[in-house]
Amino acid sequence: MGHNPDLDSSGIAGEPKGVTGSHIEQTSSNLEANVNLEAKLKNPLEGLSRVELLSRVETFCAEKNLTEHLPLFRKGALIAQSPDNYASISGPEALDDEEKAVLLREVEHKWRLPARLFLTIATCSIGAAVQGWDQTGTNGANIFFPNYYGIGGDTAREKLLVGLINAGPYIGSAFIGCWLSDPINNWIGRRGVIFVSAHFCIWPVIGSAFCHTWPQQLACRLLMGIGMGVKASTVPIYAAENSPASIRGALVMSWQMWTAFGIFLGTAFNLAVFHASSNVNWRLMLGAPFIPAVPLLLLIYLCPESPRWYMKKGRYPEAWKSMVKLRNHPIQVARDMFYIHSQLEVEHQLLAGSNYAKRFVELFTVPRVRRATLAAFTVMIAQQMCGINIIAFYSTTIFKDSGSTEFQALLSSFGFGLVNWLFAFPAFWTIDTFGRRSLLLFTFPQMMWTLLAAGLFTLLDMGPARTGLVALFVFLFAAFYSPGEGPVPFTYSAEVFPLSHREVGMGFAVATCLFWASVLGITFPFLLDSLGTVGAFGLYAGFNLVAFIAIFLVVPETKQKTLEELDYVFAVKTSKFMSYQCTKALPWFIKRWVFWQRNAKLEPLYEFDRIKEAEKERRAEQERRAKETGTITSTATGAELDEKKGLSHVNAPNA
């Protein structure tokens, strides 16, 4: 559809949007008039009277066959409406001490999660390890199989064929696998998709170890790519939909950490089998990545299906059973399910009369979805522009060309895999602390200079110093990549699309990433031959700068926003966002961090941030007064008093 009736001409959502209060308010107050088109993040249940809210709950439970849980849903709806004030709920819906303790513990001990949720994330992480190991199979085999297949020469045709074999999985993913994600998810659910994709990551991989010609090898790798694409488009969504909002980024980023672990395992295995027969070692390198796909196949049906997927299908009792396994207490289940339902009412309106082709077109025509598509596209293509995959695909070849022996090249690749994995761990804490955008803006400049330095040191004379310095700066490059551009793209893309476009949007984002990975895999042998290592690394250092500018201009922050609240973040026009970054954020950064002006203040883009800043200043002033008088000032509200006791600021319900 070319125009969304829920969006006015300025790109800001207007009324009605299907649920009272679920719109971006624009007022004529002097404060808000100064920030034209700013978005105000609102709870979709805010503004409903208690009577109306509880009436909706009763209708909801009756329609969805959940009447046995009606008392819990009455409480859960009130909590979802005002998450910070759960302790003040009165009447029959007042929470007991156990329920209050659970909600408080949710804030104070956010990593105390059910075992089944951890199993779900661990199973998804095994799938990610397959992705990483598949990359490094050819990394080590690149110095062996071209000669066996008769394509090891310097002609353009031979280099193209080597590039095609390396890029095969990414071609299969980008052109087939990613686009199968939406219809298959709709048909058999998240778990079914992961189960099917695991088969594609077992049998073609085993087959690749027995291929005798390059066309056979290419066919196996294309089939493997279909499974990789479907899996990469689904697993981050599955993890995001099952995770609480407060730790969603950290849990979903385990995809990247375990992809990095898979790369590490692959480099370690390549090193371990190096001394095997030259006709066997590279076959083992190519065939071994099937190993982690076996437990993925066996474990996925021990994990609960996504409650959101069940609710999307109208299977609410099953969604309840699934959510109970993913939360610590039924009160959290009732809160999250009713909140999700309130948002799904809007999504169902958008889905009415929709089909796959129409949703794909809407990625580029509906303003809110188009902005999410642009942001996801930017972070995904930036992952290829940064140069990580020229290392993941060809590090052994690069180190060998830099003067290393074959074994030393494999050993340096092992070091790269180890650093890449170890430095993924900090992202568990940084991604939801510093945010996705901030991590990218910090790490891209660091990747640029380290990659450039690695290339420049190849100009030294052959010897241990040259080999060591090139390896050192490649390792530093990996150390900056892993906590930044490593985890962010898949985490970011999994959370920015509305549910109605989540599968097709994630499919497009992953297809973007993998298509350009295939382009990189095909072209890098030519770049390396024509520009040399220093020229190729210098080119990708320049790409890092381009990616940095693009992220600065079009990628909003999504840290700790519920999945559906992001509708309001992406209601701000791209031109408005770019103008804010250039005229407000950049001057503030220069004043604060270049000229060290401590009094420099950044005017918030979103009204939500403005309100939080005002609340923060108000509390600081009250605490200052309380310290002076020895008492809490009488102007403090009940909610503020509760917060001083550690009772407020429960996470917004995960949507």
N, C-alpha and C positions, 0 to 999 in steps of 0.2 A: 504494500500500500504506500502511496506517495505521501500521504499526510496522516498524522496521528491525531484524531479528534481530541485526545487528552492533552495535546500540547498546543499552546497558543502560538502566535506568530513570533514571539520572542524566543521560543524554545523552552519556556518554563511551563511545567505542568500546571494545568488549571482545573477547576472543578467542572463537572464531577469526574471522579476517577474510580468510582465503584465502591469505595469504603469511606465513610465520613472521616474527615481529618487526614486522609492519605493524599495530600496535595502539598505543593510548595507554596506557602503563603507569600503574598506580596502586600505590604501595608503602605499607608501613606505617611507613616510617622517620619519625623525628620531624620532619625537615625537610619532607618532602612531606605529612605529615599536617596541617601548619599551613596548607597551601594546598590545601584540599579541592577536588577536581574540576579541578585545574590540568592543562593538556595538556602532554605531553612529545612534542616532535617527534622522530620516529625514522625512520631509513633503513629501508625495508622489507626490506632484505637483512641488516640487522644481526642478529647472533645466530646466523647459520648457520655451521656449521663449514666449513672450506675444502673438505673432501671432499664435503659435501652441496652446497655452492654450485657446485663444478665439475661435479658430477653433473647438476645442474639445467641447467647450460650445455650439456652434451652432449645432453641430451634436447631442449632448446630448439632447438639447431642442426639436429638430426635431423628434428624435427617441422616446422620452418619452412623446410627446404631451404636452410640456410645453412652446411652442413658445410664448405664451402671457406673460410669465415671463422672456423672453430672456434678456432684459436690466438689470434686477436684477441679473440674473445668471452670466452675464458678470462681474458685480461688485463683486458678491459673490465669483467667482472663483479667482479673483485677491487678494481678502482679504484672502481666504483660502491658497493661495500660499505663502503669506507673511503676517501673522497676525499682526506683529508688525508695519508694514509700511503702514497701510491703509490710513493714512493721506497724504501720498505722491503720491497716485494714481492720474494720470493725464489723460487728454484727455476726450473723451465722457464718460468714466467709472469713472471719478472723483466723489467722494462721496459728497453729499450735507451736510449742517450743521446738519440736523436732523439725518442722518445716522451716521455721526461721533460721535454725542452726544450719540446715542444708544450704539455704540461700546465702547465708553469710560465709559458709565454708567454700562456696562456689567462687567467691571473690578472693578470700585469703589463701586458699589452697587450690588454685585453678588446675593443677595437674593431677588432682585426685579424681581419676576418671574410672569408669567401669572397665573390667578386663576385656569385654567384648569389643569395646571401642578401640582399645590398644591393639587387639588382634586384627581388627579391620584395617587399621593404619599399617600394621606390620605386614599384612598380606599384600596390601597395595604397594608397600615398599619393596617387597620381593619382585613384584612386576616391574618396578623401576630399575631394579638391579639387572633384569634381563636387557632393558633398554641400553644401559651403560656397557654391559659386557659385549653386546652385539657390535658396538662401535669399535671396541678395541680388538676384536677378533681379526679384522682386516689390518689394523694398525701394525701388529706384529707380522702378519702373513704377507704384507705388502712387499717385503724384501725377499720373499720366496716364490709365491705362486705365479707372478708374471712370467718368470722364466719357464716354469713347468707348462703353462698354457701357451707359450710361444708369443707372448705380448710384452716382453721385457725390454724391447728396444727403445730407441729415441724418436721414432716416427710419430707424427700427430695421431695416426690411427691407433697405435699401441697405447699411447698416453690416454687417449679418449676411452679406450676399453678398460684400462686400469681404473680410471675415474668412474666409469659407469658401474663397475663391480662394487667399488667403494660406496657409490651413491645409490645402489640398487634398493636397499631398504627404505630410503627416504623418498625415492620416486614412487615406490609402492604405497607408502604412507600418504604422501601428499596428493596423489591422484586417485587413490581408491580407498585406502583404509580410513582416512579421516572423514570422508564423506559417507561412509557406511555407518558412522557412529550414531547419527540422529535416528534413522529408521530402525536400526537394531536395538538401540536403547529403548525406543518407544515400544518395541515388540516384546523383548525378553528381559528388560530391566538392566540395572547396572551390573549385578552379579553375573547374569547370563552373558553379557558382553565380554566381561573379563575372562570368563570360562572359555568362551569361543576363541578369544584372542590368544589365550595361552596355548591352544593347539597349534596356531600358526607360528608360535615362537618355539615349538618343540620339533615338529616333523620336518619342516624345510631346513631348520638349522642342522639337524642330524644329517639330512641329505647333502648339505653343502660340504660336509667332510668327505663325501664319496664321489664328488664330481670330477670328471676327467677332462672336461672342456670348459672354456669360458662361457659359452651360452648356457650350459647346465648350471654353472655357478650363478650366473646372473638371474636365471629363472628362480632358483631357490631363494636368493636374496630379495627378489621382488615379492615373492609369497610371504617371506618373513616380514617384509615391510607392511603388508596389509594388516597383519596382527599388531605390529607396533603402532600403526596409526590409529586403529580402533581403540587400543589400550590406552595410548597417550591422550586420546580425546575424552576418555571416560574416567580413568582412575582419579585425576585431580578433582573432577566434579563429584565423584562418589565420596572421596575423602572430605571435601568441603561441605557437602550436604549433611554429613554425619557428625561434624565437629562443632563444639560450642564456639561462639563468636570470639571469645577472649583468647583462644589458643588456636583458632582455625589456621592462621598463617603458619604457625610453627608446625602443626600437624600435617598440613598439606605440603609444606616445603620438604617433608621427609621424602617426597618423590624425588627431589633433586639430590638430597643427601644420599639416598640409596642408588640413584643413577650414578652418582660419583663413586659409590662403593662398588657398583658393578664395573665401572671403568677401572678401578683399582684392582678388583679381582681379575679382570681380563689382562691387565698388564702383568700382574703377578703370575698368572697361568702361562702367559706367553714366555716369560722369563724362565719358568720352571721347565717347560718342554723344549727350550731352545736347543739343547744338546741331543735331542732325539734325532732319528734319521731325518735328513733333509727332505725326504719324500713323505714324512709322517708328521713332523712338528707343525707345519702350517695347517695341515688338515685338522689336527687337534685344536689349534687356535680358532679355526672357523667353526668347529662343531661343538666346542665346550659350552657356549652360551645357552644351550638347551637346559643345562642343569638347574638354574633357579626357576625355570618355567614349570618344572614338575611340582614343587610344593605350592606354587601359585594355583595350579590346576586343582590340587587336592584340598586347599584351605578355603577357597573363596566361598563355598556354600556353607562353611561354618560361621561366616560373617552375616550379620543382618542386612537385609536389603535397605536401600535408602528410604527413610520414612517419607521424604518429599516425593519420591517417585510413586510410592503407594498412594499418597494423597492426591497426586496429579491424576492417578487412575481411578480415584473415588473409592479406594480400598482402605478406608479409615481404621477399621478394627485391626487390620494387619499392620497399618502404620503405627498404631498404639503399641502392639506387641514388639515391633522393631525398635521404636523409640525407647521403650522401657529397658532394652538391652544396652542402649547408648547413653543413658542418663543415670544418675545415682539415686533419684527419688521420683516417685510419681508426680509430685507437685511441679517438678521441672518439665516432665513430659507434658502435662496438661498446659502449662504456660507456653511452651514452645509450639505445640501442635495448634493451639488456638491462634497464636500469632501468625504462624505460617498460613493457616487457613484464611485469615483476614487478607493476607497478601495474594493468596491464590485466587480469591474472588476476582481481583483485578486481572491477574494473568489469564484466567479463563475467558474473560471478555476479549482479551487480545488474541487468544487462540481460536476464537469462534470463526469457523469457516476457513481456518488456516491449513496450509499444507507445507511440505518440505520446501518446495520451490519458492513459495510465497515468503516463508520465513527467511530464506536465504536472501531474497531481494530486499527484505526489510532490514537486513543488516546494514544496508547502505541508504535506506530511504527514511526510516523512522528516526527522528533526531536523537532521542535518548539512546537507542540501540546503535546508531551510527557512531556516536561519540565513544561508546564502549568498544566498538569494532576498531576504530582508529587507535585507541589507546592500547588494546590488546595486540593489534598488528604491529604497533611501534615497538613494544617490549619484546615481541617474538622475533621480529626481523633484527632487532638489536643484538639478540643472542648470537645470530650468525655473523653480524657485522663486527662483533667484538673480536672474533678470531679464535674462539675456544675450540671450534671443531677442526680448524686446520691443525691444531695440536692433537686433538683426540683421534683424528683420522690418520694423520701423517707424521706424528712426532718421531717415530722410529726412523722414518725416511729423512726427516729434517736433521736429527742428531747424527745420522750416518753421513749426510752431506756436509755436516759441520766438522767432520774429521774423526768421528767415533768409529770404533769397530762395530760389527753387528751386535755383539753381546753388550758392549757399552751403550749402544743406542737403545737396546731393549731395557737395560738397567736404568737409563735416564728416563725412559717412558714410564717405567715402574715408579720412579721418584715423582714424576708428574701426577700419576694416578693417586699416589699416597697423599700428596699435598692437596690435590683437588678434593679428596674425600675428607681429610682431617679439618680443612678450613670450611667445610660445609656445616660443621657442628655449631659454630657461633651464630649462624642464621636462625637457629631455634629461638634464641633470645632477641636477636636484633630485629627480626622481620616484623614483630608486633610491638617492638619498643621504639625503634627509629622509623619504621614504616617502609613501605615498598619504594616509593619515589625517592626518599632520602638516601636509601641504600644505593640506588642506581646512580644518583647524582654524585655520590661520593666515590663509588668504585670505578666508574668509567674513565675519569682522568688518570687514575692509578693504572688501569689496564693499558691505557694508551702509552704512557711513558715506559712501562716495563716491557711491553712488546717491542717498542722502538729500540730500547736498549739491547734486548736479546738479538735483534737483527743487526744492530751496529757492531756488536762484538764478534759477529761472523767475519768481519773484515780483518780481524787479527790473524797473524800467521798460525798455521796449523800447529796444534800442540795441546797439552793438558789445560793451559790457561784458557784458551779459546773454548774448548769443550765445557770446562767448568763454569765459565761466566755465562755462556749461552744457556746452559742448564739452570743456573741460578736465577736468571731473570725470567725464564719460562716458568720456574716454580713460583716466583713472586707474582707473576701474572695469574697463575692458577689460584694463589692465595687470596688475591683480590676478587677474582671471578666468583669463587665458591660461595661467599656469604652475600653476594649482591646479585649480579645478572644470572647467576646459577639458579637460585630458588625462585626468584621473583616472577619470571614470565608465566610459568604454569600456575602458580598461586594466583597471580593477578588475573589471568585470563579465565580461570575457573570461577572467579567471584564477581566479575563486572557485568555479566550478561543477566537480564531478567530470565526467570525460569522458562518463559515461553520461547526464548531463543537460546537457551543455554547450550543445548547439544550442538545445534548448527553453528552457534557462535564459537564454541570451543573447537569444533571441527575446523572452522575456517582459520582460527588462530594457530592451531597445531599444524594444519596444512601449510600455512605461511612459513612457520618455522622449519618444517621438514622439507618443503620445496626448496627453500634457499639453502638448506643443508645439502640437498642433492646438487644444486648448482655449484656450491662451494666444493663438494667432493669431486665433481667433474672438472672444474676449472683449475683447482689448485696445482695439479701436476704441470699444467701449462704455465701458470704464474711462476712456479718454482723454477721451471726451466728457462723462462724468458727474463725474469727479473732477479733471480737468485734469492737466497734466503733473506738478505737485507732488504731487497725491494719488495718482496711479498709481505714481510713483517711490517715494513714502513707503510705499505698500502692499507693494511688492516689497522694500523695505529691511526691513520687518517679516518677510517671508517668509525673508529671509536669516538672521535671528535664529533662526527656527523650524528651518531646515535645519541650522544650526550645532549646536543642541541635539540634534537627531536623530542627526547624525553622531557627536557625542561619545558618545552612549549605545549605538549599535548597530553601528557600523562598525569592525571590527578592522583592524589593520595587516597588509598582505600583502607588504611590501617584501622582494624577493629571496628569497622562498620558492618552491621548485619548485612547479609547478602541482599536483602530487599531494600534496605535503606539506601543502597547505592543508586537506586533510581533517582534520588534527589541530587546526588553528587553529579551525575551525568545529565542533569537538567540544565546545567550552566552551559551556554553556548561556547564552542571552541574559541571563537574570536574573543569573547569576554575573558576566558581563562588565559589565553595567550597575552592579552593586554595586561591582565593583572600580574602575570609573572614578569613581564618586561618593565612595567611602570611602578609596581609595588614591591614584589618579592626581590628582584635583582638589586634595586637601590638599597633596600633594607639590608641585604646580605653584605653589600659593599661597606655600608656604614658600620654594621655590627662587627664584621669579621675581618675587614681590611683596615678600617680606621679605628676599630675597637671603641666605638661609641656605645657604651653600655646602656644609655637611655634610648637607643633607637628602638622603635616599636613597629611591628609589622601589622598593618591593618588586615583583619581576617577576610578571606574571600567568602566564606560561608557564614550565614547568620548563626548557624549552630556553634561554630567556633567562637564567634563574638560573644554569645551568651555564656559559653564555658569560661572565656577569659574574664568576663565581668563577674561571674560567680567566684572565680579564683581570687580576684582582687578583693571582692567583698569579704570572703572568708579570711583572707590575710589581714584585712583591716580589723575584723572582729577578733581575730586571735591576738593582734597587737593590743587592742583595747583590753581584752581579757587578761593579758599578761600584765598590763599596767594596773588593773584594778583587782586582779586576783580572782575574778569571777567571769563567767560567760555573760556577755551582754544580753540584755533583755530583748534586743531586736532580733536575735537569732531565731530562725524558724524551727519548727519541730524536726524537719528533715535535717537541718544543719546540726541540731543537737544530737540526733541519731548518728550522724556521720562522725561526730567527735567521739562517740562510743564505738565506732567501727561497724555501725549497723546499716549504713546506706551504700549507695553506688553498687548495687548488684548489676552484673552484666546485663545489658539489654538482651532480650530473648533472641536466641539464634534463629534467624529466619532464612 
